Amino acid sequence: MKLTISYAGFLFLAGALLLAVVWVYLLRYVPDGALVNDWDRHPGAPPPPHIPNRTDLQRAFVPRAVMAMAVLLLFGLVGGWILAGRMLGPLARITDAARMAANGSLTHQIRLEGPNDEFRELADVFDAMLRQLNAHVAEQQRFAANASHELRTPLAISRTLLDVARNDPGRDQGELIERLHTVNTRAIDLTEALLLLSRSNRGTFTRELVDLSLVAEEATETLLPLAEKRQITLKVTGEPTHALGSPALLLRMVTNLVQNAIVHNLPTGGTVTVHTQTRNGAGVLHVENTGHRLPLELLPTLTEPFQRGTQRTHTGEHAGVGLGLAIVHSIVQAHHGTLHLAPRPDGGLLTTVHLPQRPTEATSRRPLHDLQ
């Protein structure tokens, strides 16, 4: 209604201005009173024709001008109503879709047809947002279900062990305590991994320049006993490479990658190579390990939570909680980087991480040391 009144008022104003122009620049220069042409008067000549004056022109012009303004106003109202309806129709569909999304229906799509104008662009962006929200909600629901299942297992085992100890007082208490300690340690590791995954997904951490080569050396030193136990050779090569991010999260990322490369390796005599370099203004980290050949269809599932890659070789001692690469993927995304997994022709996996060395568009709105 507002648009209709605006269109009609605009047309009415334009017509009024046109009539004002006619009056100012035409009618006011026409003299009033009787106008007689005497220059050709002679005996026997016919009377001169009547020349209309200002009053005559006003009598003929004003009623028709009023009629024209009424028609113009009616045309503005009807045409404005139709035009406003055609213009606001797509907006009404977008509003209905937004209302359905607010009520929990994220599968609805607008799929607006017509010319590629601003409303079409808005509808396409809204559809893309709904698809992303739907996928995110489904992923969170699946993650919550998996996390509940994973946490229920060690709790159920602990309850069983406690029931055994209560019903059989003569049982070896040292063995029960050791098994309880193992189960409790796994539950704690899983909980810490879930908290870390949630923290990295939120991106609430301080960013600073971190040398990836030093982080790689620290991670390999920490995991050296595990590598020696499995007779895995660790190599760290490359050059000082800086990346913008959280030192603690980047250390966890590299540690997870190196540990994953050690555990999912050959039974003995394998190698793990960590290489850092700077390429195209980004810090690059390569983690390469030997091992059995990996099918291509397995790679996309490795970064999903609680997907342990059952076709890969690992020991039960370090089977993990299924969040290693999922945490790595989440940390890389929180740092606006990219993670690429590729199978090696001779077996094993090559993991490549690209991390920005400068603030990206998403983080440049805040100071470097105030990105909380």
N, C-alpha and C positions, 0 to 999 in steps of 0.2 A: 504494500500500500504506500509506503514512503517513497519507493522508487517511482511508482505510478504518478503520485502527486508531484514529484520532482520533475518527471518528464513533461507532464501536462503544464506545470508552471513555467518550465523553460520555454516550451512552444508558445504559451500565451505571452510571455514576456518578449519573445522574439517578434511575435506579431504586433504587439503594442509598440515596440521600438520602430518597426517598419512603418506603422501608421504615423508615428511621431515624425519620422523622417519625411514622409509625404507632406505633412502639415508644415513643417519648418521650412522645407526647401521648395515647396510648390504652392500650396494654397495661400499662404500668407502674402505671397507676392501678387496674387490676383486681386485687382481693385474691386471694391464693393460699389453698389449703386448701378444706375442704368449706363450701359456702354453703347454708344452710337458711332457708326462709321460715317463721317461727313466728307471725306476727301473725294468721293465720287458722286456727289449730289449734283443733279442737273434737272431741268424741267422734263417731266415725263418719265423719269427713271423709277424703277420699282423700289419699294421700300427696302432698306438694308436688312440683312438677316439679323436675327436676335443673337447677341453675344452674351453667353452666361457670365454672370459675375460670381463673386466669392460665395454669396448666399445660395445661389443656384447650385454651385458645385457642392457645397456642404449638404444641401438637402438631398442631392443625389448620391453623395459619397458616404455620409455617416450611417444611414440605415444598412446599407450593404456592408459597410465595414463592421458594424455590430454583428450582422449575420455571419460574416466571415470569421470573426473572433469566436463566436459561439461554436461554429463548426470546427474551428481549430482547437478549441478547448475540448470538445467532445472527442475529436480525433486523438488528441494527446492523452486523454484518459483511457480510451479503448486501446490505442496502440501501445501506450505505456504499460498497461496491465498485461497485454500479450507479451511484449518484449521483456518485461520484468519476470514473467513466468518462465519464459524460455531461458533467461539468463540464470535464474535462481533454481531451476529444476535440478541441475547437477549438484548444486550446493545442498539441496534438500536430501538427495541420495547420499551425499557424504555425511550429512548430519545423522541420517538414519543408521548408516553403518557405524558411525562413532557411538551412537546410543546403544546399538547391539553389542559393540565391543566393550562398552562400559558395563553391560549386563553379563559379560563373560563369554560371549560368542565371538571367538577370534578366527573362526573359519570362514566367516562371511567376506566376500570380495565384491567391490563395487563394479569393476570391469566397465568403466564408463566408455561409451562409444562417442564418435563424433570427431570434430576437428581437434587438432593438437594445440589447444589453447591453455590458458592458465588453470581452468577447472579440470581439464583432462590431466594436466601435469600433477595437480594436487591429488586427484583421485588415484593416479598411478603410484605416487609416493605413499599415500595412505594404505593402498593394497600391499605395497612392499613392507611397510611397517607392521601391518597385521600378520603377514607371513612370518616375519622375523619374530614377532612376539609369540605367535603360536608355536613356532619351532623352539623358542627359548623356554616357554612354559612346559612343553612336552619334555624337553631335555631335563629341566629341573625336576619334574615329577618322576622321570625315570631315574635320575640321580638319587633322589630322596628314597625311592623304593630300593635301589641297589644298596645305598648306604645303610638303610634300616636292616636289610638282609645281612650285610657284612658285619654289622655291629651285633646282630642277634646271635651269630654263630659263636664268637668267643664267650659271650655271656652265658649261652646255653652250656658250653663246655665247662665253664667255671662252676655253674650250678651242679652239673653232673659230678664233677670232681669233689665238690663239697659234700654232696649227698653220699658219695662213696666213702669219704673220710668219716662222715657221721655214722653211717651204718656199719662200717668195718673199722673199729678203733685199732685193731691190730695190724692194719695195713701199713706199709712203709710210708711214714710221713714225709721223709725227705723226697721221695719220688713224686708224691702229690704236690708238695710245695714247689718243686722244680717245674712240674707241668703247669701249675697255676701261674707261676712266674712267667713262663713262656706265653701262655694264653693272654695274661694281663698285659705283657709287653706288646703283643700284637694289637690288642684293643687300643692301647695308648698310641701306638704308631698310626693306626688307622684314624683315630680321632684327631691327632695332630695334622695328619695329611688332609683331612677334611677341612680343618680350620685354615690351613695354609691355602688350600684350593679356593675356599670362600674369600679369603683376604686378597688373593691375587686376582680373582674375578672382579672384585670391587675396585681395584686399582688405587686403594687408599694407602699410598706409601710415598716417602720422600725420594725424589730422583736426584742423582748426582752422577758425575762422570766416574765410571768404574773401568779399571784395566782388566779386560777379560783374560789376558795371559796370566796375570797374578791369581785370578780366581780359578783358572784351570789348574795351576800348580798347587794351590791349596786343596782343591777337590781331589786331585790325584794322590797327594800325600796322605789325605785322610783315608782313602780307599786302597792304599798300597798293601796293607795286610791282607785284605780280601783278595786282591789280585795275586799276591804271592801264594796264598793258600790254594788258589785254583790254578797256579802256574800260568798266569796271564801276564804278558809283558805290557807295561804302560809306557807310552811315549807322549811327550808334550813338546810340540814344535810351534814355530810361528814367530810373530813379532808382537811388541806391545800394541794392543788394540783396545780402544776405548769405546764404551757404550754408555748411553744415558739410562740410568735406572737405579734400582735398589740393590745395594751390595749384598744384603742378606738373601733376597729372592734370586738374584743372579747366581749366587753361590749354590743355593738349593737347586736351581735349574741345571747347572753344570754337574753337580754331585749326582743328581738323578740320572742324567745322561750317561755319565761314566759308570755308575753302578749298574745301570741297565745294560751297558755294553759289556761289563764284566760277567754279569750273571747269565745273560743270553749270549753265550759264546761257546767255543769248543770245550769239551770236557777238560782238556789240558792242552797246554802249548799254544793257546790263542794269543792274539794281540789286540790292543786298544790304542788308537792314535788320536790325540787331541791336538787340533791345529787352530790357531787364531791368526786373523789377518784383517786388513782394512780394504774394503772394496766399494767403490762408488759412494763414498761418504757414509758407509755403514760398517759397523763392527760385525765380523763374520766369525762364527765358531763352527768347526767341523769336528764331529766325533765319529770315528770309524772303527768298526770291530769285525773280527772274523766270526765265523759261525756257519750254521747250516743255511741253505738257500731258503729264502722267504717267498711265498707266493704273493703276487701283486695284490690280490683281493684281500690279503690280510693287513696291508699297510694302513688303509683308512681307519681300521678299528683299533689300532694301537694307541691312539690318543684319546679314545673314549674311556670314561671312568669305569673301573673294575673290569677292563678287558686285559687279561694277562697274556694274550697271545699263546694259547695252549699248544700251538704247533711249533713253538720255539723251545729250544733246549734251556732248561734252568734247573736248579736244585731246589728241593723243598725247603732247604735251610734259608734260602734268600728268595723265596717265591714272591715276597712283597705283598702289598694289599691291593694291587691293581690300579694304583693312582700315580705311578711314577711318570709316565709320559703324559698322562692327563694334566698333572701339575705343571710339567714342562710347557705343554701347549698353552695352559692358562697363563703362566708367567710371561711367555712370549707375546701373547695377545695383549696382556696388560701393559707391556712395554711397547706396543704398536710395532712389533716385529713380525717376522715370518718364520715358520718351521717347516722344513721339507725333509721327508723320509724317502730314501731310495735304497733298494736292495743292491748289494754288491754282486757282480757276476760270479765270483767265486764263493759266495755265501757270506752271510753277515749283513750288516746294516750301515748305511752312511746317513748320518743326521747332520743337517745344515741349519744353522740359526742365523738370521740377519736381524740386527738390532740397530736402531737409529742412534746417531751420535749427536744429534741436535734435537731440540724440542720440536715435536710435530704440531700440526694444526690443532690437534685435540688437547695438547698440553701447553702450548705457547701462550695461552691466555693468562697464565699465572707465573709468578717468579720461579726460577729454577729450584731454589731451596725451600719453596713454600707450596709444593704440590702435595697436599695432604688428601 
